[in-house]
Amino acid sequence: MELLKTFKFLTIVLAAFFAFLYLATVFYVYFNQVGMVFQSAKLAEDYQFEYQSKFEELTIRSFDGVKLNGLLFKASNTKGLIFYLHGNSGTLETWGSISKRYTDLGYDIFILDYRSFGKSEGEIEDEEQLNKDISIVYKNLCLRYSENTIIITGYSIGSGLATILAAENKPKALILQAPYYSFRELSSTKVRFFPDFLKKFSFETHDFLPKIKAPIYIFHGSEDLLIPIENSIRLSKLLKPTDHFYCLEGQGHVGMNENEGFLKQLQIVLK
C-alpha cells in the first residue's frame, strides 16, 4: 500500500515537472518568436550603401512615426517598378545586389528593409504592424509610379506579405519566390508544440491568393528544404488559368535571383 502511494506521488511530481517544462518552453517561444521568425540586423544610421547601379535612398515614416529605409534602383529607361519584399534575414547591404537583375530588364526596383532591419527604426511586434508598414510604403511609391506599372514581388517570408499587399491593391502583377501555403501551418512543422492561437504571424497566403486579379507568377526550387515545394504545388491549385507556376529543378531556398531558369522566365514576365 505504501509503495502504491509512493508511485502515485512520483507520477504526480513527474507530471507537474513536465507540465512546468512545457509551459516554460511555450512562454519562452511566445516572447521570443519575433526574433525566431525575423533575424534582423542593424546598420549604422550614417552607413553608406555602395552599389554600381544608380540608386536613391528613401526614408518613409510609418503610421507610428517610425522611419523605414529602402533603396530605389533605377533602370536606364524604366517600364515600371518592382516592389520587392525580401526574406527574413539580411539587409539592404546585401539584398541590393539583386537589383541589377531587374534593372537590366528595364524595371526600377525598390527594396525595403523591414523595421529593425538595416537602417529602419523600430521593432517588429506582429503581423498587423508589418502589413501597415508595407502598405504605407507601397502607397508612397504609388505617388511616383502608376500602380498599373508596379509588380509586387516577395521572397520567402516576404511572399506572404507580398500576397496580402497585392490582394488589397491593384498592381500590374505578383511574383512569389519560394512562398509558403500558410506560415502558421509551416511554423507548426518547425515548432510542433507551440499552439496556433499564440502565434503573432500567420500569413495565410492561400486565403489571399484567390482575391488577386492581377497575373500571378510562382517560382519554387525543387530542392528547397526550408519551405518545401509542396507549398507552391498546393498554391498552384488556387491560380487562375492565366497565372503560372514554375518549378526550378535543383534550386534550393537561397539564391533564386541568380538561378538561370528563373532569370530566363523573369525576362519573359517583364518583357
C-alpha positions in Angstrom: 0.0 0.0 0.0 2.8 2.4 0.9 4.6 1.5 -2.3 1.5 2.4 -4.3 1.3 5.8 -2.6 4.9 6.5 -3.4 4.3 5.5 -7.0 1.3 7.9 -7.3 3.3 10.7 -5.6 6.2 10.2 -8.1 3.7 10.2 -11.0 2.2 13.5 -9.9 5.6 15.0 -9.4 6.8 13.9 -12.9 3.5 15.1 -14.5 3.9 18.5 -12.7 7.6 18.7 -13.8 6.8 18.1 -17.5 3.8 20.4 -17.4 6.1 23.1 -15.9 8.7 22.4 -18.6 6.1 22.6 -21.4 4.7 25.9 -20.1 8.2 27.4 -19.6 9.1 26.4 -23.2 5.8 27.9 -24.6 6.4 31.0 -22.5 9.9 31.4 -23.9 8.9 30.8 -27.5 6.0 33.3 -27.2 8.2 36.1 -26.0 11.0 35.3 -28.4 9.0 34.4 -31.6 9.6 37.6 -33.4 13.4 37.0 -33.2 12.9 33.4 -34.3 10.9 34.5 -37.4 12.8 37.7 -38.3 16.5 37.6 -37.9 17.1 41.3 -38.1 20.5 43.0 -38.2 21.2 46.8 -37.8 23.2 49.2 -39.9 24.6 52.4 -38.6 22.4 55.5 -39.3 25.3 57.0 -41.3 26.1 53.8 -43.2 26.8 54.5 -46.9 25.5 51.9 -49.4 27.9 51.2 -52.3 26.4 49.8 -55.5 27.5 50.3 -59.1 23.8 50.7 -60.2 22.2 54.1 -59.9 20.0 54.3 -56.7 18.2 56.6 -54.4 17.9 56.0 -50.7 14.4 56.6 -49.3 13.2 57.2 -45.8 9.5 56.8 -45.2 7.6 57.4 -42.0 5.2 54.7 -41.0 1.8 55.1 -39.1 3.6 55.4 -35.7 6.3 57.8 -36.9 9.0 55.1 -37.2 11.3 55.7 -40.2 11.6 52.9 -42.7 14.6 52.7 -45.0 14.6 51.5 -48.6 16.7 51.7 -51.8 15.2 52.6 -55.2 17.4 51.3 -58.0 16.9 53.0 -61.4 16.8 51.4 -64.9 18.0 53.4 -67.9 14.6 53.5 -69.5 12.1 52.2 -66.9 8.9 50.3 -67.8 7.8 50.4 -64.2 8.7 49.3 -60.7 9.4 46.0 -58.9 8.3 46.5 -55.3 10.4 43.9 -53.6 9.9 42.3 -50.1 12.9 40.3 -49.1 13.4 37.3 -46.8 13.7 37.1 -43.0 17.4 37.8 -42.8 19.9 40.1 -44.4 19.6 43.9 -45.0 19.9 46.3 -47.9 23.7 45.9 -47.5 23.4 42.6 -49.3 19.9 42.5 -50.8 20.7 45.5 -53.0 23.0 43.2 -55.0 20.0 41.6 -56.8 18.9 45.0 -58.2 20.9 44.7 -61.5 19.0 41.5 -62.4 15.9 43.6 -62.6 17.2 47.0 -63.8 18.9 45.2 -66.8 15.4 44.1 -67.8 14.1 47.6 -67.8 12.5 47.9 -64.4 13.3 50.1 -61.4 13.3 48.1 -58.2 12.6 49.2 -54.7 13.8 47.0 -51.8 12.5 47.7 -48.3 14.2 46.9 -45.0 11.5 45.9 -42.5 11.5 47.8 -39.2 14.6 46.7 -37.1 16.4 45.7 -40.3 19.3 47.8 -41.6 18.7 51.5 -41.1 15.0 51.1 -40.5 13.9 52.1 -37.0 11.6 50.4 -34.5 11.0 46.8 -33.6 8.6 44.2 -35.2 5.7 43.3 -33.0 3.2 41.4 -35.0 1.7 40.8 -38.5 -0.7 43.7 -38.4 2.0 46.2 -37.7 4.1 44.8 -40.6 1.3 44.9 -43.0 0.6 48.5 -42.1 4.2 49.4 -42.6 4.3 47.9 -46.1 1.0 49.4 -47.1 2.2 52.9 -46.2 5.5 52.4 -48.1 3.6 51.0 -51.1 1.3 53.9 -51.3 4.3 56.3 -51.1 5.8 54.6 -54.1 2.5 54.8 -55.9 2.9 58.6 -55.8 6.0 58.1 -58.1 4.7 55.2 -60.3 1.3 54.4 -61.8 0.1 51.3 -60.0 -0.6 49.5 -63.2 3.2 49.5 -63.8 4.1 48.1 -60.3 4.9 44.5 -59.9 4.9 43.3 -56.3 7.5 40.6 -55.5 8.1 38.6 -52.4 10.8 36.1 -51.4 10.3 33.5 -48.7 8.8 35.3 -45.6 8.2 38.3 -47.9 5.9 36.2 -50.2 3.1 36.2 -47.7 3.4 39.9 -47.1 3.5 40.5 -50.9 0.4 38.4 -51.4 -1.6 40.3 -48.8 -0.4 43.6 -50.3 -1.4 42.5 -53.8 -4.8 41.4 -52.6 -5.5 44.8 -51.1 -4.3 46.8 -54.1 -4.3 46.7 -57.9 -0.7 46.0 -59.0 0.3 45.0 -62.6 1.4 41.6 -61.4 2.6 39.5 -58.4 5.7 37.4 -58.3 6.3 34.9 -55.5 9.6 33.3 -54.9 9.7 30.2 -52.6 6.3 31.0 -51.0 4.6 29.1 -48.2 0.9 28.0 -48.3 0.4 29.2 -44.8 3.1 30.5 -42.5 1.0 29.4 -39.5 1.0 25.9 -40.8 4.7 25.9 -41.9 5.8 27.1 -38.4 3.9 24.2 -36.9 6.3 21.8 -38.6 9.2 23.6 -37.0 7.8 24.1 -33.5 5.2 21.5 -33.2 4.3 22.0 -29.6 3.5 25.8 -29.9 -0.2 26.5 -30.1 -1.5 28.4 -33.1 -3.5 30.9 -31.0 -0.3 32.3 -29.5 1.4 32.9 -32.9 1.9 36.5 -33.8 2.3 35.7 -37.5 0.0 33.6 -39.7 0.5 35.0 -43.2 -2.2 32.8 -44.7 -1.1 33.1 -48.4 -3.8 30.7 -49.6 -6.5 32.9 -48.2 -5.4 36.0 -50.1 -4.2 34.5 -53.4 -7.7 33.9 -54.9 -8.5 37.6 -54.2 -5.8 38.8 -56.6 -7.0 39.7 -60.1 -3.5 40.6 -61.5 -1.4 37.9 -63.1 0.5 35.7 -60.6 3.8 34.0 -61.1 5.1 31.5 -58.6 8.7 30.2 -58.6 10.0 27.5 -56.3 13.1 25.3 -56.1 12.7 21.6 -56.2 15.4 21.2 -53.6 14.1 23.8 -51.1 14.4 22.2 -47.7 13.3 25.3 -45.7 10.0 25.8 -47.5 9.3 22.6 -49.4 8.0 23.0 -53.0 4.8 21.2 -51.9 3.7 24.6 -50.6 3.8 26.1 -54.1 2.2 23.0 -55.6 -0.8 23.5 -53.3 -0.9 27.2 -54.1 -0.8 26.5 -57.8 -4.2 24.8 -57.5 -5.6 28.2 -56.5 -4.3 30.0 -59.5 -6.3 31.5 -62.3 -5.9 30.0 -65.8 -3.7 32.9 -66.8 -1.3 32.5 -63.9 1.9 30.4 -63.9 3.8 28.1 -61.6 7.5 27.3 -62.3 9.5 24.5 -60.7 13.2 25.3 -60.7 15.0 22.0 -60.8 17.9 21.7 -58.4 17.3 25.1 -56.8 17.4 25.3 -53.0 15.9 28.0 -50.9 18.7 30.6 -51.2 20.0 32.3 -54.3 17.0 32.1 -56.6 17.7 35.5 -58.1 20.9 34.0 -59.6 19.2 30.9 -61.0 19.4 30.8 -64.8 16.0 29.2 -65.2 14.4 31.9 -63.0 16.2 34.7 -64.9 15.0 33.2 -68.3 11.4 33.2 -67.2 11.7 36.6 -65.5 12.8 38.0 -68.8 9.6 36.7 -70.3 7.4 38.0 -67.5 9.0 41.5 -67.6 9.1 41.7 -71.4 
